[in-house]
């Protein structure tokens, strides 16, 4: 049986990280998406425990206070909180399932801090930054039909995110979807080989 690993992806909006996560789950046997947690209400068709773990604000607060989250953040635009419970990562890894997630750079930092205290995480985790040159990023965001204000905000965020690139285990310099996916597959094999040596 292959050693299960955790791939944590980050990168600017428009970098294709969500698509990469979806392809890993769809095309690589044994991979699954981490089910994250939110305080927002389920949308029509969303299932608790499949799309998200839907929690009330009070329950979310209690779990934060108990140290049950690996990372969490306010999404100020919506007023909701999102996070990743330790059990949503450690239980599947221990059961032999590989995991992938995309979070913002602060979320990746929280995963790194958690890995310092958790041998399973430190052995099995690889952080990946999906890098897109700023001019190319603008082209991609424009192609998604976003407003100029939205694009300007996302570009500002991307500039800040790029300052964190040196902290990542791996960097994919995004070019074409197929090339990016092949590169991610190669990174997965490297993380797996490293985990098997421990």
C-alpha positions as CSV (number, residue, x, y, z in Angstrom):
1,X,0.0,0.0,0.0
2,X,1.2,3.5,-0.8
3,X,2.2,5.8,2.0
4,X,-0.6,8.4,2.4
5,X,0.4,12.0,2.2
6,X,-1.1,15.5,2.7
7,X,-0.6,18.1,-0.1
8,X,-1.4,21.7,1.0
9,X,-1.7,24.1,-2.0
10,X,-1.8,27.8,-2.0
11,X,-1.5,30.5,-4.6
12,X,-3.3,33.6,-5.9
13,X,-6.9,33.6,-7.2
14,X,-6.7,32.4,-10.8
15,X,-3.7,30.2,-10.3
16,X,-5.7,27.0,-10.9
17,X,-5.2,25.5,-7.5
18,X,-8.8,24.4,-7.1
19,X,-8.8,22.7,-10.5
20,X,-5.5,20.9,-9.5
21,X,-7.1,19.7,-6.3
22,X,-10.2,18.4,-8.1
23,X,-8.0,16.5,-10.6
24,X,-5.9,14.8,-8.0
25,X,-9.1,13.5,-6.3
26,X,-10.7,12.5,-9.6
27,X,-7.6,10.9,-11.2
28,X,-5.3,9.6,-8.5
29,X,-6.7,6.6,-6.6
30,X,-6.7,7.0,-2.8
31,X,-6.8,10.8,-2.8
32,X,-9.6,12.8,-1.3
33,X,-10.4,16.4,-0.5
34,X,-10.3,17.5,3.1
35,X,-13.8,18.4,4.3
36,X,-13.4,21.8,5.9
37,X,-15.7,23.4,8.4
38,X,-17.8,26.6,8.2
39,X,-20.3,28.6,10.1
40,X,-22.3,29.5,7.0
41,X,-25.6,27.8,6.3
42,X,-25.7,25.0,3.8
43,X,-26.7,25.9,0.3
44,X,-29.3,23.9,-1.6
45,X,-27.9,20.4,-2.4
46,X,-24.9,20.7,0.1
47,X,-24.5,17.8,2.5
48,X,-23.0,18.1,6.0
49,X,-19.8,16.1,6.2
50,X,-19.5,15.9,2.4
51,X,-19.2,19.5,1.1
52,X,-18.4,21.0,4.5
53,X,-18.9,20.4,8.2
54,X,-21.6,23.0,9.0
55,X,-21.3,24.2,12.6
56,X,-23.1,26.9,14.5
57,X,-21.0,29.9,15.7
58,X,-21.2,28.6,19.3
59,X,-19.9,25.1,18.4
60,X,-17.2,26.6,16.1
61,X,-16.1,28.9,19.0
62,X,-16.0,25.9,21.4
63,X,-13.8,23.9,19.0
64,X,-11.5,26.9,18.5
65,X,-11.2,27.3,22.3
66,X,-10.5,23.5,22.7
67,X,-7.7,23.7,20.1
68,X,-9.4,21.4,17.7
69,X,-8.6,23.4,14.5
70,X,-5.4,23.2,12.5
71,X,-6.3,26.5,11.0
72,X,-9.3,28.8,10.8
73,X,-10.1,32.4,9.5
74,X,-12.9,34.9,9.3
75,X,-14.0,35.6,5.7
76,X,-14.9,39.2,6.3
77,X,-16.9,39.7,3.1
78,X,-19.4,37.1,4.2
79,X,-19.0,37.4,8.0
80,X,-18.5,33.6,8.2
81,X,-15.7,31.5,9.5
82,X,-13.9,28.7,7.8
83,X,-11.4,26.2,9.2
84,X,-9.8,22.8,9.1
85,X,-10.4,20.5,12.0
86,X,-7.4,18.4,13.1
87,X,-9.6,15.3,13.0
88,X,-10.5,16.0,9.3
89,X,-6.8,15.6,8.5
90,X,-5.2,13.2,11.0
91,X,-8.0,10.6,11.0
92,X,-8.0,10.0,7.2
93,X,-4.1,10.1,7.1
94,X,-3.9,7.5,9.9
95,X,-6.5,5.4,8.0
96,X,-4.3,5.3,4.9
97,X,-5.9,7.9,2.7
98,X,-4.0,10.7,0.9
99,X,-5.4,14.2,1.2
100,X,-5.3,17.5,-0.7
101,X,-6.5,21.0,0.3
102,X,-6.1,24.5,-0.9
103,X,-5.9,27.3,1.6
104,X,-4.5,30.8,1.8
105,X,-0.9,31.4,2.8
106,X,-1.9,32.1,6.4
107,X,-3.6,28.7,6.5
108,X,-0.5,27.0,5.2
109,X,1.5,28.7,7.9
110,X,-1.0,27.3,10.5
111,X,-0.5,23.8,9.0
112,X,3.3,24.3,9.3
113,X,3.0,25.3,13.0
114,X,0.8,22.2,13.6
115,X,3.3,19.9,11.9
116,X,6.0,21.1,14.3
117,X,4.0,19.4,17.1
118,X,2.7,16.5,15.2
119,X,5.1,13.8,13.8
120,X,2.4,12.4,11.4
121,X,1.9,15.8,9.8
122,X,5.6,16.6,9.6
123,X,6.4,13.3,7.9
124,X,3.5,13.3,5.5
125,X,2.9,17.0,4.5
126,X,4.2,18.9,1.5
127,X,3.3,22.5,0.9
128,X,3.0,23.7,-2.7
129,X,2.7,27.3,-4.0
130,X,1.1,27.7,-7.5
131,X,3.0,30.7,-8.9
132,X,1.7,32.8,-11.7
133,X,3.5,35.9,-13.1
134,X,1.5,39.0,-12.2
135,X,0.8,40.1,-15.8
136,X,-0.5,36.5,-16.6
137,X,-2.6,36.6,-13.5
138,X,-4.3,39.8,-14.6
139,X,-5.1,38.1,-18.0
140,X,-6.6,35.0,-16.2
141,X,-8.7,37.1,-13.8
142,X,-10.0,39.3,-16.7
143,X,-10.9,36.1,-18.6
144,X,-13.1,35.0,-15.6
145,X,-15.3,38.1,-16.0
146,X,-14.4,39.7,-12.7
147,X,-14.9,43.5,-12.2
148,X,-12.0,45.8,-12.3
149,X,-12.4,46.4,-8.5
150,X,-12.3,42.7,-7.8
151,X,-9.3,42.2,-10.0
152,X,-7.5,45.1,-8.3
153,X,-8.2,43.6,-4.9
154,X,-7.1,40.1,-6.0
155,X,-3.9,41.5,-7.5
156,X,-3.0,43.3,-4.2
157,X,-3.6,40.0,-2.4
158,X,-1.4,38.1,-4.9
159,X,1.5,40.6,-4.3
160,X,1.3,39.8,-0.6
161,X,1.1,36.1,-1.2
162,X,4.1,36.1,-3.4
163,X,6.2,37.4,-0.5
164,X,5.6,34.0,1.2
165,X,6.8,31.8,-1.7
166,X,10.1,31.1,0.0
167,X,8.4,29.3,2.9
168,X,6.9,26.5,0.6
169,X,8.4,23.1,0.1
170,X,7.6,23.2,-3.6
171,X,6.7,25.8,-6.3
172,X,4.8,25.1,-9.5
173,X,5.5,27.9,-12.0
174,X,2.1,27.7,-13.7
175,X,2.0,27.5,-17.5
176,X,-0.6,25.2,-18.9
177,X,-3.2,23.0,-17.1
178,X,-1.6,19.7,-18.2
179,X,1.9,20.8,-17.4
180,X,0.8,22.1,-14.0
181,X,-0.9,18.8,-13.2
182,X,2.1,16.7,-14.3
183,X,4.3,18.8,-12.0
184,X,1.9,18.3,-9.1
185,X,2.0,14.5,-9.7
186,X,5.8,14.6,-9.6
187,X,5.7,16.6,-6.3
188,X,3.2,14.0,-4.9
189,X,5.7,11.2,-5.7
190,X,8.5,13.2,-4.0
191,X,6.5,13.8,-0.8
192,X,5.5,10.1,-0.8
193,X,9.1,9.0,-1.3
194,X,10.2,11.3,1.6
195,X,7.5,9.9,3.8
196,X,8.5,6.3,3.1
197,X,12.0,7.0,4.3
198,X,10.9,8.0,7.8
